[in-house]
Amino acid sequence: MGTSYLVRHAKAGRRHDWKGDDRERPLSGPGRRQAAALAERLAERFVTSLWSSPYRRCVQTLEPLGERTGLIVERDDRLAEGARVEHVMALLRDGGDGAVLCSHGDVVPEVVEALIRRGAAVASDPDWRKASIWVLEFDGDGTVLSVRAEPPPT
């Protein structure tokens, strides 16, 4: 048995207000507070690795957790916007027990829905809001048995 976590990045500035490359759009003030609260929540759990979309807002979401745990946030294109479900599934297997993955609002629902189609039990109502956490429980073979959403920090 094991547990991994799939996190939607915290609040960022509005996409249409950002003038630069969207990959560089940072967290907003409320998003930075969410990231700090996520770090507090997840640091109490068994966390072994941190994986993030290379987009700045995702990396910033996990940086406070990295500071608390001493883990480096690994940037991985398999978590970028538009990522293919199969690639995220492979990363979940690679990350194993205690992995925390941070991605985007298009990727997280697709992955959770794919896990449900593959037989994972749903142990909560869905929560797709920014900074929500999906707790994924898996067996010794890496098969995800259940998924449960935790609300974002307030």
N, C-alpha and C positions, 0 to 999 in steps of 0.2 A: 504494500500500500504506500501511496505517496500523495503529496499535495503540491500543486503549482498554482500560480496566480496570473490571471490575465487582466491587465489594468487598462482602462481607457485614459488617455492623457488628461491632465488637469486643464482648467480653463485657460485659454490663450486669448490674446487680442482678436478682435473680429477680422476675419479673412479679408473682407472687402475694404477694410480700413488700412490694411498692411500694404505698403508700397513696394517692398522688396520681394525677394524669392520666398515663397510660402514655406519652404523647408526651414527657413531661418526665423519664422515667426515665433516669438517667445511666449512664455506664460505671462498672464496678466497678474496684477497684485492678488486678486482672489485665487488665481491658479497657483501662485507661489505658496499661499497659505494652505491650499488643498494639498500640495505636494508635501509640505511639512507635516500635515496631519496624517497623510498616507504613510509617511515614514514612521511616525509614532505608532500607528496601528500595526504595520507589517513587521517592524523591528522586533516585536514581541513574539513573532512566530519563527518557525524554522525556515530561514532564507539562506540559500546557498549560491545563487547567481542572479544577476540582473541583466536583462536583455531589453533593448529599446530600438524602436524605429530610429533611423538616423536623424529624423526631424527634431529640431531644437526643442520644441515643446514637450516631446516625449522624453528626451534625455533629461531635461530639467525636472520632469515629473519624478524621475527615479533618483536624481542626484542626492536629495536629502537622505533617502534610504541608504544610498551608498556611503554617505558620510557617517551614518549611524552604525552601519554594519562592517565598514572597512572593505566593502566589495566595490569593484570597478563596474561601471555601467558599460556593457558591451553593445556597441551599435551594430544592428543587423538589418540589412535591406529586406529580409523576409518579413519584417514587421512594418514596413513603409506603407503609406496610403496606396490602395490598390493591390496590396499583396495577395497572392494566391493562397487559398485555404490550405492546400497541400503543403506549401512551404512553411506556414505557421505550425501545422501539425508536426512536421519534421523537427522544427525548433523546440516544440513542447517535448517531444521524445528526447531530443539531445539535451535539453535543459534538466530534465529529470526532477527528482524530489527537491522542493524548496526553490524552484526557479520562479522568478517574477518577470513577466513579459509586459511591456508597455507598447500599445499600438493606438490605432485611430478608430473613429466612429464608423467607418465603413468596414473595417477588418474585424473588430471584436464581435459584432452581431453575426457576421458570416461564419466565424469560427465556432461560436457557441451553437448556432443553428446546425452546423455540420456535425458537431459532437452529439447533439440530440438525435439527429437522423441516424447516427451510427450506434445509437442505443443508450447514451448517457441519460440517467434519470435527472429530472429537473427538481431541485429541492427548494426553489423560491420563485417568486415572480421575477420577470426580467427587469433589469435596470440598465439602461444604455446611457445614462448621463455621464458627463465628464467626471473623471476621477472615481468612477465606480470600479469595483473589484469583482471579478469572477473567480471563485474558488473551484478548482478542478481536482477532484479526487480520482486517483487512478490505481490500478492493480499492479502487481509485480511485472506484468508484461507490457505496461505502458498504456493499457486500454483505459480511457477515461470512463469511470463508472457513474459519476454524478457531477453536476454543475450547480453552483449556487451563487447568486448575486448578492453582494454587500453594497449598500448605498454609499455614495460619496460622502466624505466628511463635510460637516456643515461649517 
